[in-house]
């Protein structure tokens, strides 16, 4: 069955196009993960981001960021969606952006960590 969410469909197409144009496999990987059923999309708590991310790094979540845990590192988090508490906690110490924006700003995918 194909995706019915038009935003997700356009995001997948855009990520694939950026991957083709800049020969960056990270965006193809994220697009492939988003093409899978929604029940397999990542749901990542802030504690996991705190544990695995480095300071001043860009973290990409192919799914939703949830607000459980504490984030003390200055990181930029890009995801399909954020819970309200997660967005609030991240913006106190770092920055939140959409996947579309991060793919446009960094088409090579350098200094990006994908967390599932």
N, C-alpha and C positions, 0 to 999 in steps of 0.2 A: 504494500500500500504506500502511496506517495504522501509526502508532507502536505498538510493543508494550511499551515501557518505561512502567510505570504511574507512576513518579515524574515522568518527562518529560511525560506526558500531563496530570497534575495541575498541574505547573508552568506549562504552556502555558495551560491553562484559567484558572489563577489570575492570570497576567499579563494575559490578555485581559479578565478581570473588573475588575482594578485599572485598566486602561487605559480601559475604558468608564465606570467610576464616577468617575474623577478627570479624565477627558478628557486623559490624558497619552499622546501618541503614541509616546514612547520605549518604553513597555512593550509596545505593539502591535507595534512594529518588532522587538523582541527575541523576542516570541512567534512572529512570522512567520519569523524566521531559524531558530528551533528546530524549526519544523514541517517545514522542508526536510530532505532526506536527511542522515544523519549525516556522510557524507563531505564535506559542504559546511559543517559546523559549524566555528567558529573554533578554531584551535589557536595560542595566543599565548604567546610566550616573555616572560620578565621584562624582557629588553632593550627590547622594543617598548613595554611599559608605562612603563618608565623614560623612553623617548624622548618619548612623546606625552602622558603624564599630567602634570597640575599638582600642586603640593604641596597636601595636605589635600583632595584631590578623591576622588570615588567613581568607580571604573572598573568598567564592566559588560562581561563577556566572554560572548557567547552561544555558549559551548563550553567548552574545557578550557584551563587555564593550565599551561604547561610551565616547567621550572626553569632553562632556559638563560639566562645573562646575570646582571646585577647590578641590584638595585633599591635605591636609596638614598633615594627620596622617601617621605614618610609619606602613603600612600594607602590607601584602603579598596577592596579588590578583591572583586567579586561575580562568581561564575561557576557554571556547571553542575557542574564538577569541577575539582580541582586535583591535580597530581602531588605526591608526598610532598615532593620537594625544593622545589618552588615554594611550597607552603604554609609550609614551614619558613623559607624566605628572606623571604617577605612578612611573616610574623608577627614577624620580628626588627625590622622598621622600621615596619610598618603593621598592617593588620587584614584578615582574610578573613571573608567572610560568604556565605551562600547567596543565590541569586537570590530565593527566596521571602521571605527576611528583609528584603532591601533594598527589595523592592516593597512590603512591609507597612510598613516604617519611613518610606519616602519615596514615597508614592503619586503625588505630582505629578511625580516624576522630575527635580527640580531639582538642579543641580550634579552631573549624571551624565554621564559620557563613555563611549560605546560604542566599544570597540576590537575590530577584527576582524583 
